Amino acid sequence: MLRDDSEAARWWRLAGYQGHLNAQFNLGVMYEHGQGVTSDDIEAAKWYRLAAGQGDLDAMRNLAIVIDERENQLKNKRCHLGGSD
């Protein structure tokens, strides 16, 4: 059986919108790493936040990491453009 990440993302999304914790977490991972979907930190944070809201500790950790990485990217971009913190 071949693995189709985009098909998996479709099914996880359907389950995630129904409030399925594992689906929400898995979608966060898929968006964070671009597996079967276009890499998107904002979308990853959305799904991690939903799973974290249900008490998933891994989702809480991953959400913190995604937010921290996003803030660092923005900070580096501002520095590169000559802005200040």
C-alpha positions as CSV (number, residue, x, y, z in Angstrom):
1,M,0.0,0.0,0.0
2,L,1.4,3.4,-1.0
3,R,1.4,6.2,1.5
4,D,-0.4,9.3,0.3
5,D,0.2,12.2,2.7
6,S,-2.2,14.6,0.9
7,E,-5.0,12.1,1.2
8,A,-4.2,11.6,4.9
9,A,-4.3,15.3,5.4
10,R,-7.7,15.5,3.9
11,W,-9.0,12.8,6.2
12,W,-7.3,14.3,9.3
13,R,-8.8,17.7,8.4
14,L,-12.3,16.2,8.3
15,A,-11.7,14.5,11.7
16,G,-10.0,17.6,13.1
17,Y,-13.0,19.8,12.3
18,Q,-15.0,17.3,14.2
19,G,-12.8,17.9,17.3
20,H,-10.7,14.7,17.0
21,L,-7.6,15.4,19.1
22,N,-5.1,13.2,17.3
23,A,-6.3,14.5,13.9
24,Q,-5.7,18.1,15.1
25,F,-2.2,17.2,16.4
26,N,-1.3,15.3,13.2
27,L,-2.4,18.2,11.0
28,G,-0.2,20.5,13.0
29,V,2.7,18.2,12.3
30,M,1.9,17.9,8.6
31,Y,1.6,21.7,8.2
32,E,4.7,22.4,10.2
33,H,6.8,20.0,8.1
34,G,5.0,20.3,4.8
35,Q,3.9,16.6,4.6
36,G,1.1,16.3,2.1
37,V,0.3,20.0,2.4
38,T,2.2,23.2,1.8
39,S,4.3,24.1,4.8
40,D,2.5,26.8,6.8
41,D,3.5,27.8,10.3
42,I,0.3,29.7,10.9
43,E,-1.9,26.7,9.9
44,A,0.3,24.4,12.0
45,A,-0.2,26.8,15.0
46,K,-4.0,26.7,14.4
47,W,-4.2,22.9,14.6
48,Y,-1.7,22.7,17.5
49,R,-3.7,25.3,19.4
50,L,-6.9,23.3,18.9
51,A,-5.2,20.1,20.2
52,A,-3.5,22.0,23.0
53,G,-6.9,23.3,24.0
54,Q,-8.0,19.8,24.6
55,G,-5.0,19.2,27.0
56,D,-2.5,17.6,24.6
57,L,1.0,18.3,26.1
58,D,2.8,17.5,22.8
59,A,0.6,20.0,21.0
60,M,1.3,22.6,23.7
61,R,5.1,22.1,23.2
62,N,4.9,22.1,19.4
63,L,2.8,25.2,19.5
64,A,5.4,27.0,21.6
65,I,8.1,25.9,19.3
66,V,6.2,27.1,16.1
67,I,5.5,30.4,17.7
68,D,9.1,30.9,18.9
69,E,10.5,30.0,15.5
70,R,8.0,32.4,13.8
71,E,9.0,35.2,16.2
72,N,12.7,34.6,15.5
73,Q,12.1,34.7,11.7
74,L,10.2,38.0,12.0
75,K,12.9,39.4,14.3
76,N,15.7,38.4,11.9
77,K,13.8,39.8,9.0
78,R,13.4,43.2,10.8
79,C,17.1,43.2,11.7
80,H,18.0,42.4,8.1
81,L,15.8,45.3,6.9
82,G,17.5,47.6,9.3
83,G,14.7,47.8,11.8
84,S,15.0,47.6,15.5
85,D,13.5,45.1,18.0
